[in-house]
Amino acid sequence: MMLNSGELEAALSALGELLVEREQPHGLAIIGGGALSITRFIQRSTKDLDIVALFENGVLKIAAPLPDALAEAIRDVAGYLRLAPDWLNNGPTSMMQLGLPEGFLARCERRVYGALTVLFASRLDQIHFKLYAAADDRPAGKHHRDLEALTPTADELEQAAAWARGHDPSQGFAVMVAGVLAAFSTKGT
């Protein structure tokens, strides 16, 4: 099931209200296509929202595993709204172990949904994540399309490429990143 930005925000609102009822406040940092859609950086549907970190007392923490109360509330909202069980998931939290782009937290857009505080990645950080993902994606894949829709400058792409190569220093990955950069240089970005 594909969800648009309005449906994603309605699900976050329902989760936040459920957390109010249960007196269980939580904070999340979210990246990816769903975050891009909610923040209006791009307009596309997606099947889920991607949690990169938990946000507690002003600090980002790895989101694996999710706290039991939060995981239960996510499942309950999925049932109420007939969403996929993984509509809100911690798939990309390994990025926390590798290191988020410097200044990530300060650049996030903060929104509050009841007892749920959500930090959405900034455009610059999304460029980092999308370039990293595009290196492993097919040339016309969703990560390439998202990166293109973000209209990154050459400087932003170079900054993102340096961060990505720092996460995977292998020669093969460097070649894939170079391929993404080359594709954008031919577009005049």
MILUM-671491 format. One record per residue (C-alpha): residue in three letters; y, x, z. Coordinates in nm, 2 decimals. Example, Ala and Ser with C-alpha at 12.3 -4.5 7.8 and 13.67 -1.06 7.14 Angstrom:
+------+--------+--------+--------+
! code !     yy !     xx !     zz !
+------+--------+--------+--------+
!  ALA !  -0.45 !   1.23 !   0.78 !
!  SER !  -0.11 !   1.37 !   0.71 !
+------+--------+--------+--------+
END
This chain:
+------+--------+--------+--------+
! code !     yy !     xx !     zz !
+------+--------+--------+--------+
!  MET !   0.00 !   0.00 !   0.00 !
!  MET !   0.33 !   0.14 !  -0.11 !
!  LEU !   0.63 !   0.09 !   0.12 !
!  ASN !   1.00 !   0.10 !   0.03 !
!  SER !   1.28 !   0.22 !   0.27 !
!  GLY !   1.34 !  -0.13 !   0.41 !
!  GLU !   0.97 !  -0.18 !   0.49 !
!  LEU !   0.95 !   0.17 !   0.65 !
!  GLU !   1.26 !   0.10 !   0.87 !
!  ALA !   1.12 !  -0.24 !   0.97 !
!  ALA !   0.80 !  -0.07 !   1.08 !
!  LEU !   0.99 !   0.19 !   1.28 !
!  SER !   1.20 !  -0.09 !   1.44 !
!  ALA !   0.88 !  -0.28 !   1.53 !
!  LEU !   0.73 !   0.04 !   1.68 !
!  GLY !   1.05 !   0.11 !   1.88 !
!  GLU !   1.06 !  -0.25 !   2.02 !
!  LEU !   0.69 !  -0.22 !   2.11 !
!  LEU !   0.77 !   0.10 !   2.29 !
!  VAL !   1.05 !  -0.07 !   2.48 !
!  GLU !   0.81 !  -0.34 !   2.59 !
!  ARG !   0.56 !  -0.08 !   2.71 !
!  GLU !   0.84 !   0.14 !   2.86 !
!  GLN !   0.72 !   0.44 !   2.67 !
!  PRO !   1.01 !   0.62 !   2.49 !
!  HIS !   0.92 !   0.87 !   2.23 !
!  GLY !   1.10 !   1.10 !   1.98 !
!  LEU !   0.98 !   1.22 !   1.64 !
!  ALA !   1.10 !   1.45 !   1.37 !
!  ILE !   1.00 !   1.31 !   1.02 !
!  ILE !   1.00 !   1.48 !   0.68 !
!  GLY !   0.87 !   1.40 !   0.34 !
!  GLY !   0.91 !   1.12 !   0.09 !
!  GLY !   0.95 !   0.84 !   0.34 !
!  ALA !   1.22 !   1.03 !   0.52 !
!  LEU !   1.39 !   1.10 !   0.19 !
!  SER !   1.38 !   0.73 !   0.11 !
!  ILE !   1.51 !   0.61 !   0.44 !
!  THR !   1.80 !   0.86 !   0.44 !
!  ARG !   1.88 !   0.75 !   0.08 !
!  PHE !   1.84 !   1.10 !  -0.06 !
!  ILE !   1.60 !   0.95 !  -0.32 !
!  GLN !   1.47 !   0.61 !  -0.39 !
!  ARG !   1.10 !   0.57 !  -0.42 !
!  SER !   0.81 !   0.40 !  -0.24 !
!  THR !   0.56 !   0.59 !  -0.04 !
!  LYS !   0.25 !   0.51 !   0.16 !
!  ASP !   0.35 !   0.67 !   0.49 !
!  LEU !   0.59 !   0.86 !   0.71 !
!  ASP !   0.52 !   1.22 !   0.80 !
!  ILE !   0.57 !   1.35 !   1.16 !
!  VAL !   0.64 !   1.72 !   1.16 !
!  ALA !   0.72 !   1.73 !   1.54 !
!  LEU !   0.76 !   1.55 !   1.86 !
!  PHE !   1.11 !   1.55 !   2.01 !
!  GLU !   1.12 !   1.57 !   2.38 !
!  ASN !   1.42 !   1.66 !   2.60 !
!  GLY !   1.60 !   1.82 !   2.31 !
!  VAL !   1.31 !   2.03 !   2.20 !
!  LEU !   1.07 !   2.00 !   1.91 !
!  LYS !   0.70 !   2.03 !   1.99 !
!  ILE !   0.39 !   2.03 !   1.78 !
!  ALA !   0.27 !   1.67 !   1.72 !
!  ALA !  -0.11 !   1.73 !   1.74 !
!  PRO !  -0.25 !   1.54 !   1.89 !
!  LEU !  -0.01 !   1.26 !   1.92 !
!  PRO !   0.03 !   1.12 !   2.27 !
!  ASP !  -0.23 !   0.85 !   2.34 !
!  ALA !   0.04 !   0.58 !   2.41 !
!  LEU !   0.22 !   0.66 !   2.09 !
!  ALA !  -0.09 !   0.67 !   1.88 !
!  GLU !  -0.20 !   0.33 !   2.02 !
!  ALA !   0.14 !   0.18 !   1.95 !
!  ILE !   0.13 !   0.31 !   1.59 !
!  ARG !  -0.21 !   0.15 !   1.55 !
!  ASP !  -0.09 !  -0.18 !   1.70 !
!  VAL !   0.21 !  -0.19 !   1.46 !
!  ALA !  -0.02 !  -0.12 !   1.17 !
!  GLY !  -0.23 !  -0.42 !   1.27 !
!  TYR !   0.07 !  -0.65 !   1.33 !
!  LEU !   0.24 !  -0.56 !   1.00 !
!  ARG !  -0.08 !  -0.51 !   0.80 !
!  LEU !  -0.01 !  -0.15 !   0.73 !
!  ALA !  -0.25 !   0.14 !   0.67 !
!  PRO !  -0.36 !   0.29 !   1.00 !
!  ASP !  -0.20 !   0.62 !   0.90 !
!  TRP !   0.14 !   0.47 !   0.80 !
!  LEU !   0.29 !   0.71 !   1.05 !
!  ASN !   0.10 !   1.03 !   1.08 !
!  ASN !   0.12 !   1.39 !   1.19 !
!  GLY !  -0.02 !   1.55 !   0.88 !
!  PRO !   0.25 !   1.81 !   0.83 !
!  THR !   0.28 !   1.92 !   1.20 !
!  SER !   0.12 !   2.25 !   1.11 !
!  MET !   0.47 !   2.34 !   0.98 !
!  MET !   0.57 !   2.37 !   1.35 !
!  GLN !   0.32 !   2.65 !   1.39 !
!  LEU !   0.45 !   2.83 !   1.08 !
!  GLY !   0.81 !   2.78 !   1.18 !
!  LEU !   1.06 !   2.52 !   1.05 !
!  PRO !   1.37 !   2.64 !   0.86 !
!  GLU !   1.63 !   2.80 !   1.08 !
!  GLY !   1.87 !   2.54 !   1.21 !
!  PHE !   1.64 !   2.25 !   1.13 !
!  LEU !   1.71 !   2.06 !   1.45 !
!  ALA !   2.09 !   2.08 !   1.43 !
!  ARG !   2.09 !   1.94 !   1.07 !
!  CYS !   1.86 !   1.64 !   1.14 !
!  GLU !   2.00 !   1.29 !   1.11 !
!  ARG !   1.93 !   1.10 !   1.43 !
!  ARG !   1.85 !   0.73 !   1.44 !
!  VAL !   1.73 !   0.52 !   1.73 !
!  TYR !   1.49 !   0.23 !   1.70 !
!  GLY !   1.45 !   0.07 !   2.04 !
!  ALA !   1.26 !   0.33 !   2.25 !
!  LEU !   1.19 !   0.54 !   1.95 !
!  THR !   1.43 !   0.83 !   1.85 !
!  VAL !   1.37 !   0.96 !   1.50 !
!  LEU !   1.51 !   1.28 !   1.36 !
!  PHE !   1.51 !   1.28 !   0.98 !
!  ALA !   1.51 !   1.61 !   0.81 !
!  SER !   1.83 !   1.70 !   0.63 !
!  ARG !   1.86 !   1.74 !   0.25 !
!  LEU !   1.85 !   2.12 !   0.28 !
!  ASP !   1.54 !   2.11 !   0.49 !
!  GLN !   1.37 !   1.87 !   0.26 !
!  ILE !   1.44 !   2.11 !  -0.03 !
!  HIS !   1.25 !   2.37 !   0.17 !
!  PHE !   0.96 !   2.14 !   0.24 !
!  LYS !   0.95 !   2.00 !  -0.12 !
!  LEU !   0.96 !   2.35 !  -0.28 !
!  TYR !   0.68 !   2.46 !  -0.05 !
!  ALA !   0.47 !   2.15 !  -0.15 !
!  ALA !   0.57 !   2.17 !  -0.52 !
!  ALA !   0.42 !   2.52 !  -0.54 !
!  ASP !   0.08 !   2.36 !  -0.48 !
!  ASP !   0.15 !   2.05 !  -0.68 !
!  ARG !   0.11 !   1.99 !  -1.05 !
!  PRO !   0.43 !   2.04 !  -1.25 !
!  ALA !   0.50 !   1.67 !  -1.29 !
!  GLY !   0.38 !   1.58 !  -0.94 !
!  LYS !   0.57 !   1.38 !  -0.68 !
!  HIS !   0.69 !   1.70 !  -0.50 !
!  HIS !   0.84 !   1.83 !  -0.82 !
!  ARG !   1.01 !   1.50 !  -0.89 !
!  ASP !   1.14 !   1.47 !  -0.53 !
!  LEU !   1.28 !   1.83 !  -0.55 !
!  GLU !   1.44 !   1.75 !  -0.88 !
!  ALA !   1.60 !   1.43 !  -0.74 !
!  LEU !   1.75 !   1.64 !  -0.45 !
!  THR !   1.94 !   1.84 !  -0.72 !
!  PRO !   1.92 !   2.17 !  -0.54 !
!  THR !   2.16 !   2.45 !  -0.62 !
!  ALA !   2.02 !   2.79 !  -0.72 !
!  ASP !   2.12 !   2.92 !  -0.37 !
!  GLU !   1.94 !   2.64 !  -0.20 !
!  LEU !   1.63 !   2.70 !  -0.41 !
!  GLU !   1.63 !   3.08 !  -0.33 !
!  GLN !   1.68 !   3.01 !   0.04 !
!  ALA !   1.38 !   2.76 !   0.03 !
!  ALA !   1.17 !   3.00 !  -0.17 !
!  ALA !   1.23 !   3.28 !   0.08 !
!  TRP !   1.12 !   3.05 !   0.37 !
!  ALA !   0.82 !   2.93 !   0.18 !
!  ARG !   0.70 !   3.28 !   0.09 !
!  GLY !   0.74 !   3.37 !   0.46 !
!  HIS !   0.48 !   3.10 !   0.54 !
!  ASP !   0.24 !   3.22 !   0.27 !
!  PRO !   0.29 !   3.58 !   0.18 !
!  SER !  -0.01 !   3.59 !  -0.07 !
!  GLN !   0.05 !   3.71 !  -0.42 !
!  GLY !  -0.09 !   3.38 !  -0.56 !
!  PHE !   0.15 !   3.17 !  -0.37 !
!  ALA !   0.44 !   3.39 !  -0.47 !
!  VAL !   0.35 !   3.33 !  -0.84 !
!  MET !   0.34 !   2.96 !  -0.78 !
!  VAL !   0.68 !   2.96 !  -0.61 !
!  ALA !   0.82 !   3.17 !  -0.90 !
!  GLY !   0.68 !   2.90 !  -1.14 !
!  VAL !   0.87 !   2.63 !  -0.96 !
!  LEU !   1.19 !   2.84 !  -0.96 !
!  ALA !   1.15 !   2.91 !  -1.33 !
!  ALA !   1.11 !   2.54 !  -1.40 !
!  PHE !   1.44 !   2.47 !  -1.23 !
!  SER !   1.62 !   2.76 !  -1.39 !
!  THR !   1.54 !   2.61 !  -1.73 !
!  LYS !   1.70 !   2.28 !  -1.62 !
!  GLY !   2.03 !   2.46 !  -1.54 !
!  THR !   2.00 !   2.40 !  -1.16 !
+------+--------+--------+--------+
END
